[in-house]
Amino acid sequence: MSFGVKAVNATAGAILLAAYVVLALGRGASGPEDIDSLRSLAEFMLVFAIVGVVAIIAVNIIYRIAVCAVFAAKNKDANDGDIERSVSAVVGCEDEMDKLINLKSQQIGYACVGMGIVATLFAFAYGDSPALALNILFASLLLGVIAEGFASCGMYARGVRHG
Amino acid sequence: MAERLVITNNIRKLRFFADEMTQLDLAERVNASRQTIIALEAGKYTPSLELAFRIANVFGVAVGEVFECRADAEG
């Protein structure tokens, strides 16, 4: 994935996290502990995850269309081949630098998720409500995706070294 | 103390002398993205040995003529 795609994904992830926090607070993030309310919370999270995946796919499609439209508007004489070539250079193939950046940024994402899992265990250990623990876990997964996205963007901007 | 190796390159100059080859043309010929060529020219990325050889082959020169290395005190 290119810098632009990563930036779009990270921004979409941040918006989704903000939406989740607002919705979860609206529901009462540390609500009652009975199994029925936990089931309804799990359903809420599943629906949110599915909506999130669909939203990110839609945002990516819109981003690609926007890149094509902007390029076509800037280069009115360009034929379809030129447009395809230039657009694929912006959003297209993944090469060795992309793979290295992905690898390094995924480490940061995994660290966030790992800390979230530990925080979830602490929440259980200190007797917080299971609903709160589940919310911490879900938020840490979203935070991991966002951290990975923004770390990638930072590495594209600053550069990346082997080792 | 270990010295840090600073790797510089002459890709921009070589592109200019290769009929003003564009970054996109070079990227396509070495099977990399234009973003990677931009990062290489800006000194923000050091390529793998394979990519370095591919770039040198495009210009028909030795790797040592594309990339140069000097030691720099770390810190």
gemmi code that builds the backbone of each chain (N, CA, C; Angstrom):
import gemmi

chains = {
    "A": [
        ("MET", (0.831, -1.191, 0.000), (0.000, 0.000, 0.000), (0.870, 1.248, 0.000)),
        ("SER", (0.404, 2.245, -0.683), (1.199, 3.467, -0.773), (0.935, 4.365, 0.431)),
        ("PHE", (1.705, 5.473, 0.461), (1.542, 6.447, 1.537), (0.101, 6.951, 1.590)),
        ("GLY", (-0.459, 7.287, 0.417), (-1.816, 7.836, 0.371), (-2.843, 6.859, 0.919)),
        ("VAL", (-2.731, 5.595, 0.508), (-3.690, 4.579, 0.961), (-3.578, 4.388, 2.466)),
        ("LYS", (-2.324, 4.365, 2.956), (-2.114, 4.210, 4.406), (-2.719, 5.388, 5.167)),
        ("ALA", (-2.487, 6.587, 4.646), (-3.010, 7.790, 5.315), (-4.531, 7.755, 5.353)),
        ("VAL", (-5.138, 7.332, 4.240), (-6.599, 7.254, 4.175), (-7.110, 6.208, 5.172)),
        ("ASN", (-6.445, 5.052, 5.203), (-6.882, 3.984, 6.122), (-6.738, 4.400, 7.588)),
        ("ALA", (-5.607, 5.046, 7.906), (-5.379, 5.459, 9.293), (-6.400, 6.502, 9.721)),
        ("THR", (-6.691, 7.430, 8.816), (-7.680, 8.468, 9.131), (-9.063, 7.838, 9.310)),
        ("ALA", (-9.418, 6.909, 8.398), (-10.715, 6.229, 8.518), (-10.782, 5.454, 9.834)),
        ("GLY", (-9.674, 4.809, 10.208), (-9.620, 4.070, 11.475), (-9.808, 4.993, 12.670)),
        ("ALA", (-9.171, 6.176, 12.611), (-9.300, 7.137, 13.713), (-10.748, 7.612, 13.845)),
        ("ILE", (-11.401, 7.855, 12.699), (-12.806, 8.289, 12.727), (-13.682, 7.171, 13.305)),
        ("LEU", (-13.389, 5.930, 12.900), (-14.163, 4.787, 13.418), (-13.993, 4.644, 14.928)),
        ("LEU", (-12.735, 4.829, 15.406), (-12.481, 4.719, 16.850), (-13.257, 5.794, 17.605)),
        ("ALA", (-13.223, 7.020, 17.044), (-13.954, 8.107, 17.690), (-15.446, 7.781, 17.736)),
        ("ALA", (-15.973, 7.249, 16.616), (-17.398, 6.879, 16.564), (-17.698, 5.786, 17.582)),
        ("TYR", (-16.759, 4.818, 17.688), (-16.974, 3.717, 18.638), (-17.002, 4.230, 20.073)),
        ("VAL", (-16.043, 5.122, 20.383), (-15.975, 5.655, 21.753), (-17.277, 6.385, 22.093)),
        ("VAL", (-17.765, 7.206, 21.146), (-19.011, 7.951, 21.377), (-20.172, 6.977, 21.594)),
        ("LEU", (-20.280, 5.969, 20.709), (-21.387, 5.004, 20.813), (-21.282, 4.162, 22.085)),
        ("ALA", (-20.030, 3.744, 22.411), (-19.839, 2.899, 23.595), (-20.165, 3.679, 24.866)),
        ("LEU", (-19.767, 4.970, 24.894), (-20.099, 5.792, 26.066), (-21.608, 5.983, 26.168)),
        ("GLY", (-22.255, 6.103, 25.004), (-23.712, 6.247, 24.976), (-24.410, 5.023, 25.546)),
        ("ARG", (-23.822, 3.860, 25.284), (-24.407, 2.613, 25.801), (-24.083, 2.400, 27.277)),
        ("GLY", (-23.040, 3.120, 27.743), (-22.525, 2.877, 29.093), (-21.398, 1.867, 28.980)),
        ("ALA", (-20.175, 2.375, 28.864), (-19.024, 1.529, 28.559), (-18.769, 0.465, 29.615)),
        ("SER", (-19.149, 0.734, 30.841), (-18.896, -0.271, 31.880), (-20.226, -0.714, 32.481)),
        ("GLY", (-21.149, -1.018, 31.604), (-22.516, -1.328, 31.995), (-22.670, -2.562, 32.859)),
        ("PRO", (-23.885, -3.084, 32.990), (-24.150, -4.222, 33.857), (-23.410, -5.476, 33.410)),
        ("GLU", (-23.290, -6.436, 34.339), (-22.403, -7.568, 34.075), (-23.134, -8.848, 33.684)),
        ("ASP", (-24.454, -8.815, 33.566), (-25.131, -10.066, 33.251), (-24.824, -10.500, 31.819)),
        ("ILE", (-24.985, -11.812, 31.595), (-24.539, -12.396, 30.328), (-25.327, -11.853, 29.141)),
        ("ASP", (-26.593, -11.484, 29.362), (-27.399, -10.945, 28.264), (-26.853, -9.605, 27.778)),
        ("SER", (-26.435, -8.768, 28.738), (-25.905, -7.470, 28.313), (-24.547, -7.651, 27.649)),
        ("LEU", (-23.764, -8.648, 28.102), (-22.480, -8.927, 27.444), (-22.721, -9.431, 26.019)),
        ("ARG", (-23.767, -10.261, 25.860), (-24.093, -10.763, 24.525), (-24.474, -9.589, 23.615)),
        ("SER", (-25.274, -8.682, 24.152), (-25.691, -7.545, 23.319), (-24.491, -6.647, 22.999)),
        ("LEU", (-23.539, -6.542, 23.960), (-22.327, -5.760, 23.697), (-21.490, -6.426, 22.599)),
        ("ALA", (-21.375, -7.769, 22.673), (-20.614, -8.500, 21.657), (-21.263, -8.319, 20.280)),
        ("GLU", (-22.584, -8.349, 20.229), (-23.282, -8.131, 18.946), (-23.011, -6.723, 18.424)),
        ("PHE", (-23.038, -5.757, 19.341), (-22.748, -4.362, 18.980), (-21.344, -4.248, 18.387)),
        ("MET", (-20.376, -4.919, 19.030), (-18.992, -4.870, 18.539), (-18.876, -5.530, 17.171)),
        ("LEU", (-19.558, -6.676, 17.004), (-19.495, -7.373, 15.718), (-20.069, -6.507, 14.601)),
        ("VAL", (-21.221, -5.906, 14.876), (-21.845, -5.031, 13.871), (-20.907, -3.872, 13.555)),
        ("PHE", (-20.303, -3.307, 14.608), (-19.395, -2.187, 14.413), (-18.182, -2.603, 13.579)),
        ("ALA", (-17.647, -3.808, 13.858), (-16.486, -4.289, 13.100), (-16.853, -4.469, 11.629)),
        ("ILE", (-18.033, -5.052, 11.357), (-18.455, -5.264, 9.961), (-18.663, -3.923, 9.261)),
        ("VAL", (-19.337, -3.002, 9.949), (-19.551, -1.668, 9.370), (-18.202, -0.989, 9.116)),
        ("GLY", (-17.263, -1.165, 10.040), (-15.934, -0.569, 9.896), (-15.205, -1.088, 8.668)),
        ("VAL", (-15.243, -2.413, 8.463), (-14.561, -3.011, 7.300), (-15.193, -2.489, 6.008)),
        ("VAL", (-16.519, -2.472, 5.976), (-17.221, -1.983, 4.775), (-16.871, -0.508, 4.535)),
        ("ALA", (-16.843, 0.283, 5.616), (-16.543, 1.716, 5.482), (-15.129, 1.920, 4.944)),
        ("ILE", (-14.160, 1.134, 5.430), (-12.777, 1.301, 4.975), (-12.653, 0.908, 3.502)),
        ("ILE", (-13.336, -0.162, 3.096), (-13.320, -0.550, 1.674), (-13.922, 0.563, 0.823)),
        ("ALA", (-15.051, 1.112, 1.282), (-15.711, 2.186, 0.524), (-14.809, 3.416, 0.421)),
        ("VAL", (-14.171, 3.769, 1.528), (-13.278, 4.947, 1.522), (-12.109, 4.727, 0.558)),
        ("ASN", (-11.580, 3.490, 0.530), (-10.480, 3.176, -0.394), (-10.912, 3.300, -1.850)),
        ("ILE", (-12.117, 2.808, -2.153), (-12.628, 2.912, -3.532), (-12.786, 4.385, -3.911)),
        ("ILE", (-13.357, 5.166, -2.990), (-13.555, 6.597, -3.266), (-12.205, 7.296, -3.469)),
        ("TYR", (-11.204, 6.911, -2.645), (-9.872, 7.513, -2.763), (-9.276, 7.235, -4.139)),
        ("ARG", (-9.407, 5.974, -4.611), (-8.849, 5.615, -5.920), (-9.556, 6.373, -7.047)),
        ("ILE", (-10.876, 6.485, -6.920), (-11.630, 7.235, -7.937), (-11.185, 8.706, -7.929)),
        ("ALA", (-10.999, 9.251, -6.722), (-10.581, 10.662, -6.610), (-9.202, 10.865, -7.225)),
        ("VAL", (-8.279, 9.912, -6.983), (-6.930, 10.026, -7.570), (-7.018, 10.027, -9.097)),
        ("CYS", (-7.828, 9.117, -9.654), (-8.017, 9.050, -11.119), (-8.591, 10.365, -11.638)),
        ("ALA", (-9.614, 10.880, -10.940), (-10.291, 12.092, -11.398), (-9.331, 13.281, -11.368)),
        ("VAL", (-8.561, 13.393, -10.283), (-7.618, 14.522, -10.163), (-6.557, 14.437, -11.253)),
        ("PHE", (-6.034, 13.218, -11.495), (-4.999, 13.069, -12.526), (-5.565, 13.400, -13.910)),
        ("ALA", (-6.777, 12.899, -14.182), (-7.394, 13.153, -15.490), (-7.666, 14.639, -15.682)),
        ("ALA", (-8.053, 15.329, -14.598), (-8.333, 16.761, -14.694), (-7.049, 17.560, -14.925)),
        ("LYS", (-5.945, 17.104, -14.297), (-4.673, 17.821, -14.442), (-4.046, 17.580, -15.811)),
        ("ASN", (-4.233, 16.368, -16.347), (-3.638, 16.002, -17.636), (-4.757, 15.676, -18.627)),
        ("LYS", (-5.304, 16.725, -19.191), (-6.488, 16.525, -20.052), (-6.156, 15.768, -21.336)),
        ("ASP", (-4.869, 15.825, -21.770), (-4.497, 15.146, -23.015), (-4.141, 13.672, -22.803)),
        ("ALA", (-4.036, 13.267, -21.542), (-3.585, 11.893, -21.256), (-4.644, 10.880, -21.694)),
        ("ASN", (-4.139, 9.749, -22.237), (-5.078, 8.681, -22.609), (-5.271, 7.742, -21.412)),
        ("ASP", (-6.147, 6.748, -21.603), (-6.472, 5.829, -20.497), (-5.231, 5.108, -19.961)),
        ("GLY", (-4.335, 4.734, -20.902), (-3.113, 4.019, -20.504), (-2.246, 4.854, -19.586)),
        ("ASP", (-2.078, 6.141, -19.951), (-1.264, 7.052, -19.128), (-1.876, 7.209, -17.736)),
        ("ILE", (-3.209, 7.365, -17.719), (-3.894, 7.553, -16.436), (-3.710, 6.313, -15.567)),
        ("GLU", (-3.903, 5.145, -16.165), (-3.774, 3.886, -15.412), (-2.353, 3.719, -14.868)),
        ("ARG", (-1.374, 4.081, -15.725), (0.035, 3.941, -15.344), (0.363, 4.869, -14.163)),
        ("SER", (-0.095, 6.101, -14.256), (0.221, 7.066, -13.204), (-0.521, 6.756, -11.911)),
        ("VAL", (-1.778, 6.317, -12.052), (-2.554, 6.005, -10.852), (-1.978, 4.769, -10.153)),
        ("SER", (-1.572, 3.778, -10.948), (-1.006, 2.579, -10.306), (0.322, 2.908, -9.635)),
        ("ALA", (1.012, 3.959, -10.126), (2.252, 4.383, -9.464), (1.957, 5.013, -8.110)),
        ("VAL", (0.756, 5.577, -7.952), (0.393, 6.231, -6.686), (-0.221, 5.226, -5.700)),
        ("VAL", (-1.148, 4.399, -6.186), (-1.865, 3.515, -5.255), (-1.582, 2.033, -5.512)),
        ("GLY", (-0.702, 1.746, -6.455), (-0.595, 0.372, -6.951), (0.326, -0.555, -6.197)),
        ("CYS", (1.349, -1.033, -6.895), (2.127, -2.204, -6.463), (2.847, -1.981, -5.128)),
        ("GLU", (3.085, -3.074, -4.447), (3.819, -3.041, -3.180), (5.223, -3.548, -3.463)),
        ("ASP", (6.233, -2.733, -3.206), (7.598, -3.182, -3.458), (8.341, -3.356, -2.134)),
        ("GLU", (9.670, -3.499, -2.214), (10.438, -3.851, -1.012), (10.367, -2.779, 0.071)),
        ("MET", (10.317, -1.497, -0.314), (10.233, -0.449, 0.708), (8.883, -0.514, 1.425)),
        ("ASP", (7.815, -0.743, 0.660), (6.484, -0.871, 1.269), (6.458, -2.040, 2.259)),
        ("LYS", (7.090, -3.160, 1.836), (7.089, -4.342, 2.719), (7.852, -4.071, 4.010)),
        ("LEU", (8.995, -3.367, 3.888), (9.793, -3.048, 5.080), (9.005, -2.118, 6.016)),
        ("ILE", (8.346, -1.118, 5.428), (7.560, -0.178, 6.236), (6.396, -0.904, 6.899)),
        ("ASN", (5.732, -1.791, 6.129), (4.624, -2.571, 6.711), (5.098, -3.398, 7.896)),
        ("LEU", (6.251, -4.041, 7.716), (6.794, -4.895, 8.773), (7.054, -4.101, 10.049)),
        ("LYS", (7.702, -2.926, 9.879), (8.061, -2.124, 11.055), (6.821, -1.512, 11.703)),
        ("SER", (5.871, -1.082, 10.881), (4.679, -0.453, 11.471), (3.778, -1.500, 12.125)),
        ("GLN", (3.775, -2.735, 11.579), (2.976, -3.791, 12.210), (3.485, -4.106, 13.622)),
        ("GLN", (4.814, -3.995, 13.812), (5.371, -4.218, 15.156), (4.762, -3.227, 16.146)),
        ("ILE", (4.615, -1.974, 15.698), (4.031, -0.935, 16.566), (2.564, -1.251, 16.829)),
        ("GLY", (1.848, -1.670, 15.769), (0.437, -2.041, 15.921), (0.252, -3.193, 16.892)),
        ("TYR", (1.103, -4.223, 16.764), (1.013, -5.380, 17.665), (1.310, -4.980, 19.111)),
        ("ALA", (2.257, -4.043, 19.289), (2.591, -3.583, 20.644), (1.361, -2.935, 21.286)),
        ("CYS", (0.626, -2.129, 20.504), (-0.605, -1.481, 21.023), (-1.630, -2.535, 21.413)),
        ("VAL", (-1.820, -3.518, 20.541), (-2.807, -4.564, 20.824), (-2.379, -5.364, 22.055)),
        ("GLY", (-1.081, -5.646, 22.138), (-0.555, -6.392, 23.294), (-0.816, -5.655, 24.598)),
        ("MET", (-0.563, -4.334, 24.587), (-0.816, -3.538, 25.795), (-2.307, -3.533, 26.129)),
        ("GLY", (-3.139, -3.515, 25.092), (-4.587, -3.563, 25.301), (-5.021, -4.867, 25.954)),
        ("ILE", (-4.413, -5.974, 25.524), (-4.755, -7.278, 26.118), (-4.348, -7.310, 27.588)),
        ("VAL", (-3.144, -6.776, 27.866), (-2.688, -6.724, 29.266), (-3.624, -5.841, 30.097)),
        ("ALA", (-4.029, -4.696, 29.520), (-4.950, -3.791, 30.233), (-6.282, -4.503, 30.493)),
        ("THR", (-6.734, -5.314, 29.515), (-7.979, -6.071, 29.680), (-7.852, -7.054, 30.850)),
        ("LEU", (-6.702, -7.732, 30.898), (-6.474, -8.692, 31.990), (-6.458, -7.974, 33.340)),
        ("PHE", (-5.834, -6.779, 33.362), (-5.815, -5.997, 34.606), (-7.241, -5.624, 35.022)),
        ("ALA", (-8.037, -5.247, 34.007), (-9.430, -4.863, 34.309), (-10.175, -6.021, 34.954)),
        ("PHE", (-9.959, -7.233, 34.422), (-10.584, -8.422, 35.019), (-10.034, -8.667, 36.423)),
        ("ALA", (-8.677, -8.566, 36.517), (-8.022, -8.887, 37.788), (-8.459, -7.945, 38.908)),
        ("TYR", (-8.703, -6.678, 38.569), (-9.095, -5.710, 39.596), (-10.608, -5.596, 39.751)),
        ("GLY", (-11.320, -6.532, 39.128), (-12.761, -6.632, 39.379), (-13.610, -5.625, 38.641)),
        ("ASP", (-13.048, -5.006, 37.591), (-13.878, -4.109, 36.771), (-14.898, -4.938, 36.005)),
        ("SER", (-15.888, -4.254, 35.455), (-16.950, -4.998, 34.775), (-16.423, -5.630, 33.481)),
        ("PRO", (-16.919, -6.814, 33.134), (-16.498, -7.460, 31.880), (-16.792, -6.586, 30.663)),
        ("ALA", (-17.849, -5.787, 30.750), (-18.176, -4.896, 29.631), (-17.049, -3.896, 29.397)),
        ("LEU", (-16.513, -3.350, 30.491), (-15.400, -2.402, 30.376), (-14.183, -3.104, 29.769)),
        ("ALA", (-13.922, -4.342, 30.262), (-12.772, -5.100, 29.756), (-12.910, -5.347, 28.254)),
        ("LEU", (-14.116, -5.725, 27.817), (-14.339, -5.961, 26.384), (-14.133, -4.676, 25.585)),
        ("ASN", (-14.602, -3.568, 26.152), (-14.422, -2.281, 25.456), (-12.949, -1.918, 25.339)),
        ("ILE", (-12.182, -2.190, 26.397), (-10.733, -1.908, 26.353), (-10.089, -2.748, 25.250)),
        ("LEU", (-10.479, -4.024, 25.176), (-9.908, -4.932, 24.177), (-10.220, -4.441, 22.765)),
        ("PHE", (-11.473, -4.104, 22.533), (-11.885, -3.664, 21.204), (-11.211, -2.349, 20.825)),
        ("ALA", (-11.157, -1.431, 21.791), (-10.517, -0.133, 21.521), (-9.035, -0.329, 21.223)),
        ("SER", (-8.391, -1.284, 21.913), (-6.958, -1.496, 21.666), (-6.726, -2.079, 20.271)),
        ("LEU", (-7.654, -2.906, 19.776), (-7.524, -3.417, 18.412), (-7.606, -2.267, 17.403)),
        ("LEU", (-8.589, -1.387, 17.628), (-8.724, -0.231, 16.731), (-7.500, 0.684, 16.832)),
        ("LEU", (-7.033, 0.897, 18.086), (-5.845, 1.750, 18.283), (-4.625, 1.166, 17.582)),
        ("GLY", (-4.505, -0.159, 17.626), (-3.392, -0.832, 16.955), (-3.395, -0.554, 15.465)),
        ("VAL", (-4.575, -0.625, 14.848), (-4.690, -0.354, 13.404), (-4.303, 1.092, 13.109)),
        ("ILE", (-4.791, 2.007, 13.960), (-4.496, 3.429, 13.740), (-3.002, 3.708, 13.926)),
        ("ALA", (-2.432, 3.140, 15.001), (-1.004, 3.352, 15.262), (-0.167, 2.819, 14.101)),
        ("GLU", (-0.566, 1.666, 13.579), (0.155, 1.076, 12.446), (0.084, 2.005, 11.230)),
        ("GLY", (-1.113, 2.534, 10.984), (-1.293, 3.423, 9.831), (-0.469, 4.689, 9.946)),
        ("PHE", (-0.525, 5.323, 11.107), (0.211, 6.583, 11.258), (1.724, 6.337, 11.332)),
        ("ALA", (2.130, 5.188, 11.902), (3.565, 4.860, 11.904), (4.056, 4.686, 10.468)),
        ("SER", (3.250, 4.045, 9.630), (3.615, 3.886, 8.213), (3.788, 5.247, 7.554)),
        ("CYS", (2.807, 6.118, 7.802), (2.876, 7.454, 7.191), (4.158, 8.172, 7.628)),
        ("GLY", (4.478, 8.052, 8.923), (5.696, 8.685, 9.439), (6.944, 8.140, 8.762)),
        ("MET", (6.962, 6.814, 8.552), (8.143, 6.207, 7.918), (8.247, 6.598, 6.444)),
        ("TYR", (7.108, 6.726, 5.764), (7.155, 7.195, 4.376), (7.708, 8.617, 4.313)),
        ("ALA", (7.329, 9.439, 5.304), (7.757, 10.844, 5.289), (9.219, 10.994, 5.710)),
        ("ARG", (9.623, 10.284, 6.777), (10.982, 10.452, 7.326), (12.002, 9.549, 6.657)),
        ("GLY", (11.535, 8.456, 6.073), (12.438, 7.465, 5.508), (12.579, 6.280, 6.432)),
        ("VAL", (13.111, 5.194, 5.893), (13.238, 3.968, 6.685), (14.573, 3.307, 6.373)),
        ("ARG", (15.165, 2.712, 7.404), (16.468, 2.051, 7.241), (16.331, 0.576, 7.542)),
        ("HIS", (17.136, -0.222, 6.884), (17.196, -1.642, 7.214), (17.863, -1.796, 8.576)),
        ("GLY", (17.471, -2.836, 9.309), (18.130, -3.115, 10.582), (17.515, -2.369, 11.736)),
    ],
    "B": [
        ("MET", (33.918, 2.766, 19.063), (32.493, 2.944, 18.732), (32.268, 2.653, 17.240)),
        ("ALA", (31.180, 1.933, 16.955), (30.895, 1.597, 15.565), (30.538, 2.851, 14.778)),
        ("GLU", (31.053, 2.886, 13.559), (30.735, 4.033, 12.713), (29.494, 3.740, 11.882)),
        ("ARG", (28.711, 4.770, 11.662), (27.505, 4.610, 10.862), (27.878, 4.813, 9.392)),
        ("LEU", (27.363, 3.928, 8.552), (27.642, 4.061, 7.126), (26.571, 4.930, 6.480)),
        ("VAL", (27.028, 5.953, 5.794), (26.078, 6.820, 5.076), (26.170, 6.464, 3.596)),
        ("ILE", (25.046, 6.001, 3.050), (25.027, 5.588, 1.644), (24.346, 6.676, 0.817)),
        ("THR", (25.092, 7.185, -0.135), (24.524, 8.201, -1.038), (24.417, 7.589, -2.438)),
        ("ASN", (23.730, 8.259, -3.313), (23.606, 7.706, -4.673), (23.580, 8.808, -5.723)),
        ("ASN", (23.824, 8.372, -6.944), (23.859, 9.309, -8.085), (22.699, 9.044, -9.046)),
        ("ILE", (21.604, 8.542, -8.525), (20.505, 8.136, -9.404), (19.969, 9.330, -10.205)),
        ("ARG", (19.814, 10.449, -9.531), (19.255, 11.624, -10.220), (20.143, 12.021, -11.407)),
        ("LYS", (21.465, 12.036, -11.133), (22.412, 12.410, -12.191), (22.385, 11.389, -13.325)),
        ("LEU", (22.358, 10.111, -12.957), (22.343, 9.059, -13.982), (21.055, 9.108, -14.805)),
        ("ARG", (19.944, 9.444, -14.173), (18.681, 9.573, -14.917), (18.777, 10.704, -15.926)),
        ("PHE", (19.402, 11.790, -15.476), (19.535, 12.952, -16.356), (20.341, 12.592, -17.602)),
        ("PHE", (21.449, 11.872, -17.388), (22.295, 11.506, -18.528), (21.720, 10.338, -19.329)),
        ("ALA", (20.716, 9.662, -18.807), (20.059, 8.578, -19.550), (18.834, 9.161, -20.261)),
        ("ASP", (19.067, 10.198, -21.025), (17.982, 10.810, -21.815), (16.876, 11.375, -20.922)),
        ("GLU", (17.267, 11.903, -19.791), (16.309, 12.478, -18.825), (15.169, 11.507, -18.517)),
        ("MET", (15.601, 10.303, -18.158), (14.628, 9.257, -17.796), (13.787, 9.726, -16.601)),
        ("THR", (12.487, 9.485, -16.652), (11.637, 9.917, -15.527), (11.739, 8.909, -14.375)),
        ("GLN", (11.334, 9.378, -13.189), (11.318, 8.479, -12.015), (10.370, 7.311, -12.252)),
        ("LEU", (9.243, 7.605, -12.921), (8.258, 6.554, -13.181), (8.824, 5.496, -14.136)),
        ("ASP", (9.567, 5.953, -15.168), (10.187, 5.001, -16.105), (11.173, 4.093, -15.370)),
        ("LEU", (12.020, 4.726, -14.536), (13.009, 3.939, -13.798), (12.306, 2.948, -12.865)),
        ("ALA", (11.266, 3.441, -12.186), (10.533, 2.576, -11.251), (9.965, 1.358, -11.972)),
        ("GLU", (9.401, 1.586, -13.145), (8.819, 0.462, -13.890), (9.892, -0.512, -14.354)),
        ("ARG", (11.049, 0.026, -14.726), (12.110, -0.855, -15.246), (12.776, -1.686, -14.157)),
        ("VAL", (12.745, -1.207, -12.921), (13.361, -1.982, -11.830), (12.297, -2.664, -10.960)),
        ("ASN", (11.043, -2.567, -11.402), (9.944, -3.221, -10.685), (9.786, -2.703, -9.248)),
        ("ALA", (9.858, -1.384, -9.140), (9.637, -0.747, -7.827), (8.591, 0.343, -8.017)),
        ("SER", (8.210, 0.985, -6.927), (7.240, 2.071, -7.052), (7.985, 3.398, -7.228)),
        ("ARG", (7.288, 4.387, -7.791), (7.908, 5.699, -7.971), (8.272, 6.299, -6.609)),
        ("GLN", (7.434, 5.974, -5.622), (7.670, 6.445, -4.260), (9.043, 5.971, -3.740)),
        ("THR", (9.390, 4.741, -4.086), (10.680, 4.196, -3.655), (11.836, 4.926, -4.344)),
        ("ILE", (11.658, 5.228, -5.628), (12.714, 5.960, -6.345), (12.877, 7.365, -5.745)),
        ("ILE", (11.754, 7.991, -5.420), (11.808, 9.327, -4.796), (12.558, 9.240, -3.459)),
        ("ALA", (12.218, 8.223, -2.656), (12.870, 8.054, -1.347), (14.364, 7.775, -1.505)),
        ("LEU", (14.709, 6.979, -2.531), (16.122, 6.674, -2.780), (16.891, 7.954, -3.126)),
        ("GLU", (16.330, 8.732, -4.025), (17.020, 9.951, -4.456), (17.151, 10.952, -3.312)),
        ("ALA", (16.174, 10.936, -2.408), (16.211, 11.868, -1.274), (17.087, 11.333, -0.136)),
        ("GLY", (17.633, 10.130, -0.316), (18.475, 9.534, 0.729), (17.686, 9.038, 1.922)),
        ("LYS", (16.372, 8.810, 1.737), (15.536, 8.355, 2.851), (15.428, 6.836, 2.900)),
        ("TYR", (15.978, 6.169, 1.924), (15.878, 4.709, 1.896), (17.115, 4.143, 1.214)),
        ("THR", (17.657, 3.083, 1.805), (18.759, 2.373, 1.146), (18.201, 1.065, 0.597)),
        ("PRO", (18.425, 0.791, -0.674), (17.767, -0.363, -1.287), (18.433, -1.685, -0.905)),
        ("SER", (17.734, -2.765, -1.214), (18.335, -4.088, -1.057), (19.401, -4.242, -2.142)),
        ("LEU", (20.248, -5.239, -1.970), (21.307, -5.493, -2.956), (20.701, -5.776, -4.333)),
        ("GLU", (19.580, -6.503, -4.322), (18.930, -6.870, -5.587), (18.461, -5.614, -6.339)),
        ("LEU", (17.788, -4.710, -5.618), (17.300, -3.489, -6.268), (18.473, -2.624, -6.723)),
        ("ALA", (19.536, -2.586, -5.915), (20.713, -1.798, -6.285), (21.299, -2.312, -7.605)),
        ("PHE", (21.391, -3.635, -7.747), (21.921, -4.207, -8.988), (20.981, -3.924, -10.163)),
        ("ARG", (19.681, -3.999, -9.912), (18.722, -3.731, -10.990), (18.867, -2.291, -11.495)),
        ("ILE", (19.015, -1.364, -10.544), (19.166, 0.048, -10.931), (20.453, 0.240, -11.731)),
        ("ALA", (21.527, -0.370, -11.241), (22.810, -0.246, -11.957), (22.696, -0.837, -13.360)),
        ("ASN", (21.980, -1.958, -13.499), (21.815, -2.585, -14.817), (21.044, -1.693, -15.784)),
        ("VAL", (20.068, -0.982, -15.263), (19.280, -0.081, -16.131), (20.196, 0.973, -16.750)),
        ("PHE", (21.114, 1.507, -15.938), (22.007, 2.553, -16.440), (23.258, 1.976, -17.111)),
        ("GLY", (23.430, 0.659, -17.014), (24.587, 0.013, -17.631), (25.902, 0.379, -16.961)),
        ("VAL", (25.867, 0.570, -15.653), (27.097, 0.899, -14.911), (27.250, -0.065, -13.731)),
        ("ALA", (28.397, 0.012, -13.072), (28.610, -0.836, -11.893), (27.852, -0.258, -10.693)),
        ("VAL", (27.533, -1.133, -9.743), (26.789, -0.683, -8.545), (27.547, 0.448, -7.839)),
        ("GLY", (28.862, 0.330, -7.832), (29.694, 1.333, -7.167), (29.596, 2.716, -7.790)),
        ("GLU", (29.158, 2.764, -9.044), (28.994, 4.076, -9.682), (27.636, 4.696, -9.355)),
        ("VAL", (26.712, 3.851, -8.922), (25.389, 4.369, -8.553), (25.375, 4.737, -7.071)),
        ("PHE", (25.919, 3.853, -6.257), (25.885, 4.064, -4.806), (27.297, 4.284, -4.268)),
        ("GLU", (27.386, 5.219, -3.344), (28.670, 5.477, -2.688), (28.453, 5.396, -1.190)),
        ("CYS", (29.503, 5.017, -0.507), (29.382, 4.800, 0.933), (30.512, 5.508, 1.667)),
        ("ARG", (30.156, 6.200, 2.736), (31.217, 6.793, 3.568), (30.863, 6.566, 5.035)),
        ("ALA", (31.911, 6.468, 5.836), (31.686, 6.235, 7.265), (31.460, 7.568, 7.959)),
        ("ASP", (30.514, 7.546, 8.903), (30.186, 8.767, 9.629), (30.165, 8.423, 11.113)),
        ("ALA", (30.789, 9.279, 11.939), (30.800, 9.012, 13.386), (29.367, 9.034, 13.899)),
        ("GLU", (28.990, 8.007, 14.679), (27.611, 7.914, 15.154), (27.366, 8.937, 16.253)),
        ("GLY", (26.110, 9.439, 16.275), (25.760, 10.334, 17.353), (25.212, 11.622, 16.907)),
    ],
}
model = gemmi.Model(1)
for chain_id, residues in chains.items():
    chain = gemmi.Chain(chain_id)
    for i, (resn, *xyz) in enumerate(residues, 1):
        res = gemmi.Residue()
        res.name, res.seqid = resn, gemmi.SeqId(i, " ")
        for name, pos in zip(("N", "CA", "C"), xyz):
            atom = gemmi.Atom()
            atom.name, atom.element = name, gemmi.Element(name[0])
            atom.pos, atom.b_iso = gemmi.Position(*pos), 0.0
            res.add_atom(atom)
        chain.add_residue(res)
    model.add_chain(chain)
structure = gemmi.Structure()
structure.add_model(model)
structure.setup_entities()
